[in-house]
């Protein structure tokens, strides 16, 4: 850890990397003063004089911190703040509203419009530094949260890709037994479109599973929160699946594989084995009967 970072940590203020800040102030002198003070803290500042110019800059590049003057030519800083907060991902930046108004109702209006904080004119450099320190800590938390969210979204994307491309079918049920996910292979196996299953009740869509031991296995995985491996039939025994059901976030996730061909081979082997056994039994009976007939014939000859 660098000495500068260590001192900042001891003082309880974390020095975050350089930020790109959008400053919207219509008075040139005030804009230059604010820009100089903010840049003195090591941040990059893009300064404009109106809300319309700010909108142009926001389309060019992202900003983690916006400083808006309340009174602007044309659209006000409060109106711009409201519009930004109404847009998607509006919680990914920090907004500091600068105003000469100090009435309680005005300040409440600023916060209701979506401002995270406010600074009252005339500007006091000490107060500005305090507000910037608060903003830096909040932005650090926002950056960490957004990074965590992005990592989670990437993990979900990768897991979804894996589940979509696996040769096994997969579906997930929530604690109310409703489908939350059905992969491409699972869609093929029971020949049901996934869009027709998502949000639907498992037992209502597949009532045949309530008439055999499959229901006990599914419910055991849910209630006991244990993994259960079993086999189940579909369409009156015409199709067989090998399933692994395991608890997942209060619900159940299931991997399934079509084993109909394997079951058919097993059944054919069993039938062949039974026929072989029957043939052996018949052969033994015929041999014994032949011996008996031989004895009878000999006795008749003696008579």
C-alpha positions as protocol buffer text, in pm:
chain_id: "A"
residue {
  index: 1
  type: UNK
  ca { x: 0 y: 0 z: 0 }
}
residue {
  index: 2
  type: UNK
  ca { x: 131 y: 345 z: -95 }
}
residue {
  index: 3
  type: UNK
  ca { x: 206 y: 592 z: 184 }
}
residue {
  index: 4
  type: UNK
  ca { x: -59 y: 828 z: 48 }
}
residue {
  index: 5
  type: UNK
  ca { x: -322 y: 554 z: 51 }
}
residue {
  index: 6
  type: UNK
  ca { x: -217 y: 447 z: 401 }
}
residue {
  index: 7
  type: UNK
  ca { x: -253 y: 800 z: 537 }
}
residue {
  index: 8
  type: UNK
  ca { x: -591 y: 834 z: 370 }
}
residue {
  index: 9
  type: UNK
  ca { x: -703 y: 504 z: 521 }
}
residue {
  index: 10
  type: UNK
  ca { x: -589 y: 608 z: 870 }
}
residue {
  index: 11
  type: UNK
  ca { x: -777 y: 936 z: 834 }
}
residue {
  index: 12
  type: UNK
  ca { x: -1085 y: 743 z: 726 }
}
residue {
  index: 13
  type: UNK
  ca { x: -1101 y: 885 z: 374 }
}
residue {
  index: 14
  type: UNK
  ca { x: -1035 y: 648 z: 86 }
}
residue {
  index: 15
  type: UNK
  ca { x: -860 y: 810 z: -211 }
}
residue {
  index: 16
  type: UNK
  ca { x: -1039 y: 679 z: -517 }
}
residue {
  index: 17
  type: UNK
  ca { x: -895 y: 677 z: -868 }
}
residue {
  index: 18
  type: UNK
  ca { x: -942 y: 982 z: -1090 }
}
residue {
  index: 19
  type: UNK
  ca { x: -1305 y: 1039 z: -1181 }
}
residue {
  index: 20
  type: UNK
  ca { x: -1455 y: 1201 z: -1488 }
}
residue {
  index: 21
  type: UNK
  ca { x: -1689 y: 1475 z: -1362 }
}
residue {
  index: 22
  type: UNK
  ca { x: -1945 y: 1668 z: -1565 }
}
residue {
  index: 23
  type: UNK
  ca { x: -1980 y: 2025 z: -1437 }
}
residue {
  index: 24
  type: UNK
  ca { x: -2283 y: 2226 z: -1554 }
}
residue {
  index: 25
  type: UNK
  ca { x: -2258 y: 2596 z: -1459 }
}
residue {
  index: 26
  type: UNK
  ca { x: -2371 y: 2887 z: -1678 }
}
residue {
  index: 27
  type: UNK
  ca { x: -2157 y: 3158 z: -1518 }
}
residue {
  index: 28
  type: UNK
  ca { x: -1807 y: 3143 z: -1675 }
}
residue {
  index: 29
  type: UNK
  ca { x: -1621 y: 3270 z: -1368 }
}
residue {
  index: 30
  type: UNK
  ca { x: -1801 y: 3035 z: -1131 }
}
residue {
  index: 31
  type: UNK
  ca { x: -1748 y: 2746 z: -1376 }
}
residue {
  index: 32
  type: UNK
  ca { x: -1373 y: 2814 z: -1394 }
}
residue {
  index: 33
  type: UNK
  ca { x: -1345 y: 2839 z: -1013 }
}
residue {
  index: 34
  type: UNK
  ca { x: -1529 y: 2511 z: -957 }
}
residue {
  index: 35
  type: UNK
  ca { x: -1332 y: 2337 z: -1229 }
}
residue {
  index: 36
  type: UNK
  ca { x: -1000 y: 2450 z: -1078 }
}
residue {
  index: 37
  type: UNK
  ca { x: -1096 y: 2336 z: -726 }
}
residue {
  index: 38
  type: UNK
  ca { x: -1218 y: 1996 z: -845 }
}
residue {
  index: 39
  type: UNK
  ca { x: -918 y: 1935 z: -1068 }
}
residue {
  index: 40
  type: UNK
  ca { x: -702 y: 2015 z: -766 }
}
residue {
  index: 41
  type: UNK
  ca { x: -832 y: 1690 z: -614 }
}
residue {
  index: 42
  type: UNK
  ca { x: -699 y: 1493 z: -910 }
}
residue {
  index: 43
  type: UNK
  ca { x: -1019 y: 1453 z: -1112 }
}
residue {
  index: 44
  type: UNK
  ca { x: -1093 y: 1514 z: -1479 }
}
residue {
  index: 45
  type: UNK
  ca { x: -1359 y: 1782 z: -1535 }
}
residue {
  index: 46
  type: UNK
  ca { x: -1572 y: 1843 z: -1844 }
}
residue {
  index: 47
  type: UNK
  ca { x: -1735 y: 2184 z: -1798 }
}
residue {
  index: 48
  type: UNK
  ca { x: -2038 y: 2311 z: -1995 }
}
residue {
  index: 49
  type: UNK
  ca { x: -2276 y: 2604 z: -1959 }
}
residue {
  index: 50
  type: UNK
  ca { x: -2624 y: 2453 z: -2011 }
}
residue {
  index: 51
  type: UNK
  ca { x: -2835 y: 2141 z: -1961 }
}
residue {
  index: 52
  type: UNK
  ca { x: -2854 y: 2094 z: -2338 }
}
residue {
  index: 53
  type: UNK
  ca { x: -2474 y: 2092 z: -2367 }
}
residue {
  index: 54
  type: UNK
  ca { x: -2462 y: 1847 z: -2076 }
}
residue {
  index: 55
  type: UNK
  ca { x: -2694 y: 1609 z: -2261 }
}
residue {
  index: 56
  type: UNK
  ca { x: -2460 y: 1615 z: -2561 }
}
residue {
  index: 57
  type: UNK
  ca { x: -2162 y: 1525 z: -2340 }
}
residue {
  index: 58
  type: UNK
  ca { x: -2355 y: 1247 z: -2168 }
}
residue {
  index: 59
  type: UNK
  ca { x: -2414 y: 1083 z: -2505 }
}
residue {
  index: 60
  type: UNK
  ca { x: -2041 y: 1095 z: -2582 }
}
residue {
  index: 61
  type: UNK
  ca { x: -1906 y: 934 z: -2264 }
}
residue {
  index: 62
  type: UNK
  ca { x: -2011 y: 810 z: -1920 }
}
residue {
  index: 63
  type: UNK
  ca { x: -1970 y: 1019 z: -1603 }
}
residue {
  index: 64
  type: UNK
  ca { x: -1973 y: 891 z: -1246 }
}
residue {
  index: 65
  type: UNK
  ca { x: -2028 y: 1237 z: -1095 }
}
residue {
  index: 66
  type: UNK
  ca { x: -2247 y: 1527 z: -1212 }
}
residue {
  index: 67
  type: UNK
  ca { x: -2244 y: 1876 z: -1059 }
}
residue {
  index: 68
  type: UNK
  ca { x: -2549 y: 2074 z: -1173 }
}
residue {
  index: 69
  type: UNK
  ca { x: -2633 y: 2437 z: -1113 }
}
residue {
  index: 70
  type: UNK
  ca { x: -3003 y: 2478 z: -1030 }
}
residue {
  index: 71
  type: UNK
  ca { x: -3062 y: 2790 z: -1243 }
}
residue {
  index: 72
  type: UNK
  ca { x: -2954 y: 2743 z: -1603 }
}
residue {
  index: 73
  type: UNK
  ca { x: -3059 y: 2901 z: -1933 }
}
residue {
  index: 74
  type: UNK
  ca { x: -3329 y: 2687 z: -2088 }
}
residue {
  index: 75
  type: UNK
  ca { x: -3373 y: 2361 z: -1899 }
}
residue {
  index: 76
  type: UNK
  ca { x: -3293 y: 2391 z: -1527 }
}
residue {
  index: 77
  type: UNK
  ca { x: -3055 y: 2169 z: -1334 }
}
residue {
  index: 78
  type: UNK
  ca { x: -3349 y: 2024 z: -1140 }
}
residue {
  index: 79
  type: UNK
  ca { x: -3530 y: 1931 z: -1463 }
}
residue {
  index: 80
  type: UNK
  ca { x: -3215 y: 1772 z: -1601 }
}
residue {
  index: 81
  type: UNK
  ca { x: -3171 y: 1580 z: -1277 }
}
residue {
  index: 82
  type: UNK
  ca { x: -3529 y: 1447 z: -1297 }
}
residue {
  index: 83
  type: UNK
  ca { x: -3483 y: 1335 z: -1657 }
}
residue {
  index: 84
  type: UNK
  ca { x: -3156 y: 1160 z: -1581 }
}
residue {
  index: 85
  type: UNK
  ca { x: -3306 y: 974 z: -1286 }
}
residue {
  index: 86
  type: UNK
  ca { x: -3597 y: 858 z: -1501 }
}
residue {
  index: 87
  type: UNK
  ca { x: -3359 y: 695 z: -1752 }
}
residue {
  index: 88
  type: UNK
  ca { x: -3233 y: 333 z: -1728 }
}
residue {
  index: 89
  type: UNK
  ca { x: -2931 y: 274 z: -1500 }
}
residue {
  index: 90
  type: UNK
  ca { x: -2991 y: 615 z: -1344 }
}
residue {
  index: 91
  type: UNK
  ca { x: -2844 y: 500 z: -1015 }
}
residue {
  index: 92
  type: UNK
  ca { x: -2496 y: 459 z: -1160 }
}
residue {
  index: 93
  type: UNK
  ca { x: -2385 y: 818 z: -1098 }
}
residue {
  index: 94
  type: UNK
  ca { x: -2381 y: 1075 z: -818 }
}
residue {
  index: 95
  type: UNK
  ca { x: -2552 y: 1413 z: -861 }
}
residue {
  index: 96
  type: UNK
  ca { x: -2457 y: 1723 z: -660 }
}
residue {
  index: 97
  type: UNK
  ca { x: -2697 y: 2015 z: -710 }
}
residue {
  index: 98
  type: UNK
  ca { x: -2557 y: 2366 z: -659 }
}
residue {
  index: 99
  type: UNK
  ca { x: -2809 y: 2637 z: -568 }
}
residue {
  index: 100
  type: UNK
  ca { x: -2843 y: 2981 z: -415 }
}
residue {
  index: 101
  type: UNK
  ca { x: -3173 y: 2871 z: -263 }
}
residue {
  index: 102
  type: UNK
  ca { x: -3159 y: 2766 z: 99 }
}
residue {
  index: 103
  type: UNK
  ca { x: -3528 y: 2731 z: 175 }
}
residue {
  index: 104
  type: UNK
  ca { x: -3614 y: 2391 z: 321 }
}
residue {
  index: 105
  type: UNK
  ca { x: -3882 y: 2326 z: 59 }
}
residue {
  index: 106
  type: UNK
  ca { x: -3639 y: 2404 z: -223 }
}
residue {
  index: 107
  type: UNK
  ca { x: -3380 y: 2166 z: -81 }
}
residue {
  index: 108
  type: UNK
  ca { x: -3645 y: 1896 z: -43 }
}
residue {
  index: 109
  type: UNK
  ca { x: -3741 y: 1954 z: -406 }
}
residue {
  index: 110
  type: UNK
  ca { x: -3378 y: 1904 z: -508 }
}
residue {
  index: 111
  type: UNK
  ca { x: -3358 y: 1572 z: -324 }
}
residue {
  index: 112
  type: UNK
  ca { x: -3696 y: 1459 z: -458 }
}
residue {
  index: 113
  type: UNK
  ca { x: -3571 y: 1535 z: -811 }
}
residue {
  index: 114
  type: UNK
  ca { x: -3297 y: 1278 z: -757 }
}
residue {
  index: 115
  type: UNK
  ca { x: -3001 y: 1479 z: -630 }
}
residue {
  index: 116
  type: UNK
  ca { x: -2776 y: 1287 z: -391 }
}
residue {
  index: 117
  type: UNK
  ca { x: -2655 y: 1603 z: -222 }
}
residue {
  index: 118
  type: UNK
  ca { x: -2662 y: 1982 z: -258 }
}
residue {
  index: 119
  type: UNK
  ca { x: -2429 y: 2278 z: -207 }
}
residue {
  index: 120
  type: UNK
  ca { x: -2551 y: 2630 z: -128 }
}
residue {
  index: 121
  type: UNK
  ca { x: -2404 y: 2939 z: -294 }
}
residue {
  index: 122
  type: UNK
  ca { x: -2195 y: 3145 z: -241 }
}
residue {
  index: 123
  type: UNK
  ca { x: -1948 y: 2860 z: -255 }
}
residue {
  index: 124
  type: UNK
  ca { x: -1722 y: 2802 z: 41 }
}
residue {
  index: 125
  type: UNK
  ca { x: -1408 y: 2606 z: -65 }
}
residue {
  index: 126
  type: UNK
  ca { x: -1406 y: 2420 z: 267 }
}
residue {
  index: 127
  type: UNK
  ca { x: -1772 y: 2318 z: 225 }
}
residue {
  index: 128
  type: UNK
  ca { x: -1701 y: 2218 z: -134 }
}
residue {
  index: 129
  type: UNK
  ca { x: -1418 y: 1991 z: -21 }
}
residue {
  index: 130
  type: UNK
  ca { x: -1644 y: 1829 z: 237 }
}
residue {
  index: 131
  type: UNK
  ca { x: -1915 y: 1769 z: -24 }
}
residue {
  index: 132
  type: UNK
  ca { x: -1659 y: 1630 z: -269 }
}
residue {
  index: 133
  type: UNK
  ca { x: -1523 y: 1395 z: 0 }
}
residue {
  index: 134
  type: UNK
  ca { x: -1876 y: 1270 z: 69 }
}
residue {
  index: 135
  type: UNK
  ca { x: -1935 y: 1225 z: -303 }
}
residue {
  index: 136
  type: UNK
  ca { x: -1608 y: 1039 z: -350 }
}
residue {
  index: 137
  type: UNK
  ca { x: -1698 y: 787 z: -80 }
}
residue {
  index: 138
  type: UNK
  ca { x: -2046 y: 740 z: -223 }
}
residue {
  index: 139
  type: UNK
  ca { x: -1909 y: 702 z: -575 }
}
residue {
  index: 140
  type: UNK
  ca { x: -1658 y: 445 z: -455 }
}
residue {
  index: 141
  type: UNK
  ca { x: -1949 y: 244 z: -314 }
}
residue {
  index: 142
  type: UNK
  ca { x: -2137 y: 287 z: -643 }
}
residue {
  index: 143
  type: UNK
  ca { x: -1834 y: 171 z: -843 }
}
residue {
  index: 144
  type: UNK
  ca { x: -1791 y: -136 z: -622 }
}
residue {
  index: 145
  type: UNK
  ca { x: -2163 y: -218 z: -646 }
}
residue {
  index: 146
  type: UNK
  ca { x: -2167 y: -173 z: -1023 }
}
residue {
  index: 147
  type: UNK
  ca { x: -1857 y: -390 z: -1059 }
}
residue {
  index: 148
  type: UNK
  ca { x: -2016 y: -659 z: -843 }
}
residue {
  index: 149
  type: UNK
  ca { x: -2335 y: -637 z: -1047 }
}
residue {
  index: 150
  type: UNK
  ca { x: -2142 y: -659 z: -1373 }
}
residue {
  index: 151
  type: UNK
  ca { x: -1949 y: -961 z: -1245 }
}
residue {
  index: 152
  type: UNK
  ca { x: -2273 y: -1127 z: -1135 }
}
residue {
  index: 153
  type: UNK
  ca { x: -2433 y: -1058 z: -1473 }
}
residue {
  index: 154
  type: UNK
  ca { x: -2128 y: -1205 z: -1647 }
}
residue {
  index: 155
  type: UNK
  ca { x: -2142 y: -1513 z: -1424 }
}
residue {
  index: 156
  type: UNK
  ca { x: -2512 y: -1556 z: -1499 }
}
residue {
  index: 157
  type: UNK
  ca { x: -2441 y: -1516 z: -1871 }
}
residue {
  index: 158
  type: UNK
  ca { x: -2168 y: -1780 z: -1863 }
}
residue {
  index: 159
  type: UNK
  ca { x: -2383 y: -2021 z: -1661 }
}
residue {
  index: 160
  type: UNK
  ca { x: -2673 y: -1965 z: -1900 }
}
residue {
  index: 161
  type: UNK
  ca { x: -2445 y: -2039 z: -2197 }
}
residue {
  index: 162
  type: UNK
  ca { x: -2324 y: -2359 z: -2031 }
}
residue {
  index: 163
  type: UNK
  ca { x: -2677 y: -2471 z: -1953 }
}
residue {
  index: 164
  type: UNK
  ca { x: -2795 y: -2385 z: -2304 }
}
residue {
  index: 165
  type: UNK
  ca { x: -2519 y: -2589 z: -2469 }
}
residue {
  index: 166
  type: UNK
  ca { x: -2512 y: -2892 z: -2241 }
}
residue {
  index: 167
  type: UNK
  ca { x: -2635 y: -3220 z: -2387 }
}
residue {
  index: 168
  type: UNK
  ca { x: -2853 y: -3274 z: -2078 }
}
residue {
  index: 169
  type: UNK
  ca { x: -3187 y: -3113 z: -2028 }
}
residue {
  index: 170
  type: UNK
  ca { x: -3213 y: -2866 z: -1740 }
}
residue {
  index: 171
  type: UNK
  ca { x: -3499 y: -2684 z: -1573 }
}
residue {
  index: 172
  type: UNK
  ca { x: -3539 y: -2490 z: -1249 }
}
residue {
  index: 173
  type: UNK
  ca { x: -3842 y: -2455 z: -1024 }
}
residue {
  index: 174
  type: UNK
  ca { x: -3901 y: -2198 z: -753 }
}
residue {
  index: 175
  type: UNK
  ca { x: -4039 y: -2276 z: -408 }
}
residue {
  index: 176
  type: UNK
  ca { x: -4395 y: -2259 z: -549 }
}
residue {
  index: 177
  type: UNK
  ca { x: -4309 y: -2526 z: -811 }
}
residue {
  index: 178
  type: UNK
  ca { x: -4318 y: -2275 z: -1096 }
}
residue {
  index: 179
  type: UNK
  ca { x: -4073 y: -2295 z: -1387 }
}
residue {
  index: 180
  type: UNK
  ca { x: -3807 y: -2023 z: -1378 }
}
residue {
  index: 181
  type: UNK
  ca { x: -3566 y: -2163 z: -1639 }
}
residue {
  index: 182
  type: UNK
  ca { x: -3584 y: -2425 z: -1913 }
}
residue {
  index: 183
  type: UNK
  ca { x: -3284 y: -2488 z: -2137 }
}
residue {
  index: 184
  type: UNK
  ca { x: -3295 y: -2580 z: -2505 }
}
residue {
  index: 185
  type: UNK
  ca { x: -3246 y: -2953 z: -2451 }
}
residue {
  index: 186
  type: UNK
  ca { x: -3515 y: -2975 z: -2182 }
}
residue {
  index: 187
  type: UNK
  ca { x: -3748 y: -2805 z: -2425 }
}
residue {
  index: 188
  type: UNK
  ca { x: -3689 y: -3085 z: -2677 }
}
residue {
  index: 189
  type: UNK
  ca { x: -3722 y: -3380 z: -2442 }
}
residue {
  index: 190
  type: UNK
  ca { x: -4085 y: -3337 z: -2335 }
}
residue {
  index: 191
  type: UNK
  ca { x: -4158 y: -3153 z: -2664 }
}
residue {
  index: 192
  type: UNK
  ca { x: -4281 y: -2840 z: -2488 }
}
residue {
  index: 193
  type: UNK
  ca { x: -4185 y: -2483 z: -2575 }
}
residue {
  index: 194
  type: UNK
  ca { x: -4003 y: -2310 z: -2292 }
}
residue {
  index: 195
  type: UNK
  ca { x: -4204 y: -1989 z: -2332 }
}
residue {
  index: 196
  type: UNK
  ca { x: -4513 y: -2196 z: -2260 }
}
residue {
  index: 197
  type: UNK
  ca { x: -4360 y: -2333 z: -1938 }
}
residue {
  index: 198
  type: UNK
  ca { x: -4192 y: -2031 z: -1772 }
}
residue {
  index: 199
  type: UNK
  ca { x: -4404 y: -1918 z: -1479 }
}
residue {
  index: 200
  type: UNK
  ca { x: -4632 y: -2222 z: -1502 }
}
residue {
  index: 201
  type: UNK
  ca { x: -4692 y: -2477 z: -1227 }
}
residue {
  index: 202
  type: UNK
  ca { x: -4487 y: -2797 z: -1274 }
}
residue {
  index: 203
  type: UNK
  ca { x: -4759 y: -3030 z: -1141 }
}
residue {
  index: 204
  type: UNK
  ca { x: -5027 y: -2871 z: -1360 }
}
residue {
  index: 205
  type: UNK
  ca { x: -4812 y: -2899 z: -1673 }
}
residue {
  index: 206
  type: UNK
  ca { x: -4697 y: -3258 z: -1605 }
}
residue {
  index: 207
  type: UNK
  ca { x: -4974 y: -3423 z: -1399 }
}
residue {
  index: 208
  type: UNK
  ca { x: -4843 y: -3771 z: -1485 }
}
residue {
  index: 209
  type: UNK
  ca { x: -4556 y: -3712 z: -1242 }
}
residue {
  index: 210
  type: UNK
  ca { x: -4805 y: -3700 z: -954 }
}
residue {
  index: 211
  type: UNK
  ca { x: -4911 y: -4058 z: -1019 }
}
residue {
  index: 212
  type: UNK
  ca { x: -4582 y: -4233 z: -954 }
}
residue {
  index: 213
  type: UNK
  ca { x: -4276 y: -4227 z: -732 }
}
residue {
  index: 214
  type: UNK
  ca { x: -4137 y: -3925 z: -917 }
}
residue {
  index: 215
  type: UNK
  ca { x: -4344 y: -3687 z: -706 }
}
residue {
  index: 216
  type: UNK
  ca { x: -4192 y: -3824 z: -385 }
}
residue {
  index: 217
  type: UNK
  ca { x: -3842 y: -3769 z: -521 }
}
residue {
  index: 218
  type: UNK
  ca { x: -3911 y: -3412 z: -634 }
}
residue {
  index: 219
  type: UNK
  ca { x: -4075 y: -3322 z: -305 }
}
residue {
  index: 220
  type: UNK
  ca { x: -3795 y: -3484 z: -107 }
}
residue {
  index: 221
  type: UNK
  ca { x: -3535 y: -3271 z: -287 }
}
residue {
  index: 222
  type: UNK
  ca { x: -3741 y: -2961 z: -206 }
}
residue {
  index: 223
  type: UNK
  ca { x: -3838 y: -3035 z: 155 }
}
residue {
  index: 224
  type: UNK
  ca { x: -3518 y: -3203 z: 277 }
}
residue {
  index: 225
  type: UNK
  ca { x: -3286 y: -2988 z: 63 }
}
residue {
  index: 226
  type: UNK
  ca { x: -3092 y: -3292 z: -58 }
}
residue {
  index: 227
  type: UNK
  ca { x: -2989 y: -3415 z: -404 }
}
residue {
  index: 228
  type: UNK
  ca { x: -3199 y: -3704 z: -533 }
}
residue {
  index: 229
  type: UNK
  ca { x: -3123 y: -3922 z: -837 }
}
residue {
  index: 230
  type: UNK
  ca { x: -3404 y: -4126 z: -991 }
}
residue {
  index: 231
  type: UNK
  ca { x: -3575 y: -4240 z: -1312 }
}
residue {
  index: 232
  type: UNK
  ca { x: -3919 y: -4140 z: -1436 }
}
residue {
  index: 233
  type: UNK
  ca { x: -4138 y: -4225 z: -1732 }
}
residue {
  index: 234
  type: UNK
  ca { x: -4337 y: -3997 z: -1957 }
}
residue {
  index: 235
  type: UNK
  ca { x: -4623 y: -4061 z: -2201 }
}
residue {
  index: 236
  type: UNK
  ca { x: -4734 y: -4380 z: -2033 }
}
residue {
  index: 237
  type: UNK
  ca { x: -4389 y: -4535 z: -2021 }
}
residue {
  index: 238
  type: UNK
  ca { x: -4301 y: -4464 z: -2385 }
}
residue {
  index: 239
  type: UNK
  ca { x: -4027 y: -4223 z: -2280 }
}
residue {
  index: 240
  type: UNK
  ca { x: -3787 y: -4263 z: -1987 }
}
residue {
  index: 241
  type: UNK
  ca { x: -3569 y: -4001 z: -1818 }
}
residue {
  index: 242
  type: UNK
  ca { x: -3278 y: -4024 z: -1578 }
}
residue {
  index: 243
  type: UNK
  ca { x: -3301 y: -3726 z: -1342 }
}
residue {
  index: 244
  type: UNK
  ca { x: -3089 y: -3552 z: -1081 }
}
residue {
  index: 245
  type: UNK
  ca { x: -3286 y: -3306 z: -866 }
}
residue {
  index: 246
  type: UNK
  ca { x: -3105 y: -3088 z: -618 }
}
residue {
  index: 247
  type: UNK
  ca { x: -3202 y: -2792 z: -397 }
}
residue {
  index: 248
  type: UNK
  ca { x: -3129 y: -2445 z: -528 }
}
residue {
  index: 249
  type: UNK
  ca { x: -3220 y: -2120 z: -355 }
}
residue {
  index: 250
  type: UNK
  ca { x: -3532 y: -2258 z: -192 }
}
residue {
  index: 251
  type: UNK
  ca { x: -3645 y: -2428 z: -510 }
}
residue {
  index: 252
  type: UNK
  ca { x: -3527 y: -2727 z: -712 }
}
residue {
  index: 253
  type: UNK
  ca { x: -3300 y: -2755 z: -1016 }
}
residue {
  index: 254
  type: UNK
  ca { x: -3317 y: -3067 z: -1231 }
}
residue {
  index: 255
  type: UNK
  ca { x: -3086 y: -3223 z: -1487 }
}
residue {
  index: 256
  type: UNK
  ca { x: -3253 y: -3485 z: -1704 }
}
residue {
  index: 257
  type: UNK
  ca { x: -3138 y: -3721 z: -1978 }
}
residue {
  index: 258
  type: UNK
  ca { x: -3342 y: -3931 z: -2218 }
}
residue {
  index: 259
  type: UNK
  ca { x: -3259 y: -4295 z: -2142 }
}
residue {
  index: 260
  type: UNK
  ca { x: -3541 y: -4452 z: -2344 }
}
residue {
  index: 261
  type: UNK
  ca { x: -3300 y: -4644 z: -2569 }
}
residue {
  index: 262
  type: UNK
  ca { x: -3111 y: -4778 z: -2270 }
}
residue {
  index: 263
  type: UNK
  ca { x: -3433 y: -4888 z: -2102 }
}
residue {
  index: 264
  type: UNK
  ca { x: -3545 y: -5055 z: -2425 }
}
residue {
  index: 265
  type: UNK
  ca { x: -3216 y: -5249 z: -2449 }
}
residue {
  index: 266
  type: UNK
  ca { x: -3246 y: -5349 z: -2085 }
}
residue {
  index: 267
  type: UNK
  ca { x: -3600 y: -5467 z: -2143 }
}
residue {
  index: 268
  type: UNK
  ca { x: -3495 y: -5665 z: -2452 }
}
residue {
  index: 269
  type: UNK
  ca { x: -3212 y: -5827 z: -2256 }
}
residue {
  index: 270
  type: UNK
  ca { x: -3451 y: -5911 z: -1977 }
}
residue {
  index: 271
  type: UNK
  ca { x: -3698 y: -6063 z: -2224 }
}
residue {
  index: 272
  type: UNK
  ca { x: -3420 y: -6263 z: -2393 }
}
residue {
  index: 273
  type: UNK
  ca { x: -3295 y: -6383 z: -2056 }
}
residue {
  index: 274
  type: UNK
  ca { x: -3643 y: -6496 z: -1960 }
}
residue {
  index: 275
  type: UNK
  ca { x: -3682 y: -6680 z: -2290 }
}
residue {
  index: 276
  type: UNK
  ca { x: -3345 y: -6849 z: -2243 }
}
residue {
  index: 277
  type: UNK
  ca { x: -3445 y: -6954 z: -1894 }
}
residue {
  index: 278
  type: UNK
  ca { x: -3778 y: -7082 z: -2022 }
}
residue {
  index: 279
  type: UNK
  ca { x: -3599 y: -7275 z: -2299 }
}
residue {
  index: 280
  type: UNK
  ca { x: -3360 y: -7431 z: -2049 }
}
residue {
  index: 281
  type: UNK
  ca { x: -3653 y: -7523 z: -1826 }
}
residue {
  index: 282
  type: UNK
  ca { x: -3844 y: -7672 z: -2120 }
}
residue {
  index: 283
  type: UNK
  ca { x: -3538 y: -7869 z: -2227 }
}
residue {
  index: 284
  type: UNK
  ca { x: -3498 y: -8012 z: -1879 }
}
residue {
  index: 285
  type: UNK
  ca { x: -3862 y: -8109 z: -1862 }
}
residue {
  index: 286
  type: UNK
  ca { x: -3840 y: -8276 z: -2203 }
}
residue {
  index: 287
  type: UNK
  ca { x: -3532 y: -8472 z: -2095 }
}
residue {
  index: 288
  type: UNK
  ca { x: -3701 y: -8590 z: -1776 }
}
residue {
  index: 289
  type: UNK
  ca { x: -4016 y: -8681 z: -1965 }
}
residue {
  index: 290
  type: UNK
  ca { x: -3812 y: -8878 z: -2218 }
}
residue {
  index: 291
  type: UNK
  ca { x: -3650 y: -9076 z: -1936 }
}
residue {
  index: 292
  type: UNK
  ca { x: -3990 y: -9154 z: -1789 }
}
residue {
  index: 293
  type: UNK
  ca { x: -4125 y: -9266 z: -2126 }
}
residue {
  index: 294
  type: UNK
  ca { x: -3820 y: -9489 z: -2177 }
}
residue {
  index: 295
  type: UNK
  ca { x: -3879 y: -9660 z: -1844 }
}
residue {
  index: 296
  type: UNK
  ca { x: -4249 y: -9706 z: -1923 }
}
residue {
  index: 297
  type: UNK
  ca { x: -4172 y: -9850 z: -2265 }
}
residue {
  index: 298
  type: UNK
  ca { x: -3924 y: -10096 z: -2114 }
}
residue {
  index: 299
  type: UNK
  ca { x: -4173 y: -10212 z: -1857 }
}
residue {
  index: 300
  type: UNK
  ca { x: -4433 y: -10266 z: -2127 }
}
residue {
  index: 301
  type: UNK
  ca { x: -4187 y: -10478 z: -2324 }
}
residue {
  index: 302
  type: UNK
  ca { x: -4118 y: -10695 z: -2020 }
}
residue {
  index: 303
  type: UNK
  ca { x: -4485 y: -10748 z: -1972 }
}
